[in-house]
């Protein structure tokens, strides 16, 4: 639990800083980051948990696809780790053998990804910050961002 909480800080800070480059309005970016992290960090683990409870191979596959798709978002990793640690006894019943918090079903991959994201997102944030001072890259980025802008 402590490992996840320690790794979540730098991973989340780097991820949030990288996200700010997609927005021109700071208040909308703040709302987007808070709402997205809340929905993915709370909803993602609950959806995966419910899909695993049905003991169906197809639903288990869907749960794994959702897990691997959302592992790149730090709030999902923290939410899933804490939620699955709290429900470890349920997973022991489903697996039929004792599990630890470091079992792959509980939080091994999430802790690994948080560690990876702690480095990766901070390095990416530094690179984005350096690129944002380069006029040619900034001009290309602004034209790309304007493709998705709703302002006229």
N, C-alpha and C positions, 0 to 999 in steps of 0.2 A: 504494500500500500504506500509506504513512504517513498519507494523508488518511483512509482507512478506519479506521485504528487511532486517530487523534485524534478522529474524529467518533463512534466507538463508545463512548468513555467517558461523555460526557454523555448520549447517547441511552440507553445501558444503565442508567445511574444513575437517570434520570428514569422509565424504564419500570419498573424494579424498585420504586421508591418508589410509583408508582401501583398496582402489583400488590399491595402490602402492605395496601391499603385493603379488599381483598376477603377478608382472612383475619383471624380473631380470635386464632389461635394463631401466634406468631412462628416456632416451630421448623417447623411444617408449611409455613408460607409460604416459609421459607428452602429447605426441601427441594423444594417445588414450583418455585420460581424456578430453582434449580440444575438440576433434572432436565429441566424444560421447555426451558431455554436450551441444555442439552447436546443433547437430542434434536433440537430444531429447528435449532440451529446446525450440527450435524454431519450429521444425517439428511436434512434438507431439501435442502441443496446436492447431496448424493450422489444422491438420488432424481431431482432435476431433471437432473443430469448424465447419468445412465443413460438417462432417457427421451429426451434429446436425441441420444444415440448411435445410436438405432434408425433415425433419418432417416425417420420416419413422421409424416405431417401430423397425425393424430389424437393421437399421443403427444406431439408438439411442442406441440399445443394444451393438453394436460393439463399439461405442464411449465410453460407460461406461466400457466395458472390457479393452479398451486401457487405459482409465484414471486410473482404479484401478491397472493395470499392471505397469504403469509408475510412480505412486505416490511414489514409493520407491526411486526415483531419484530426488534429490533436484532441479536440473535445470528445470525439467518438472513442478514441483509445482510452482516455481517462474514464469516461462514463461506463464503457464496457468493462474495464478492469474492476472498478469499484462495485458495479452491479453484479458481475459474475462472482466476485469474491464473497459478496453477501449471500449469494445463492449457490455456493459450492456444494452444499449437501444435496441439492437437487441434481446437479451434474454428476455427483457420485452415484446416485440412484440410477440415473440414465446410463452411465458408463458401466456400472456393475463392479467397479473397483475404486479404491481410494485415489483421490486427486490432491494435488497441492496447488497453491496459488501460481506456481510456475509451470503448471501443466499447460499444454497448448490450448486446451479448451477454455481455460480460465483467463490467463493474462500474459503468457510468455511472448506472443507476437506483439501484443499491444505495448509492452515495456520496450521491446526491441525497436518498434517503430517510433515510439516517443524519443528514444535515444538517438535514432537516425534523424528524426525531424528536428531535434534540438540543434544538431550541427547543420543539417541541410538547409533549413529555413533561415537560419541566421546568416549562413554564407550567401544564400540567394538574396537576402535582404541587403547585405553589403554590396553585392554586385548590382542589384537594382538601383541602389542609392548612387553608386558610381556612374551607372549608365544614365541616370536622370540628369547628370551634369554634362552630358555629351549632347550638343544641339542636334546632330544628325539622327542619333538614336531616339532622342526625345520627339523629334518631328515625326519619325516613323511610328512611334508608340502612340502619339496623339491622333494620327490619322487612323490607326487601327482601333483605338478606343472610340473614335467618333463614329465608326461603323455601327456600334452598339448603343450609341447615345440616343436618348429620347428628346434631347433639346434641339431646337431648330435654329 
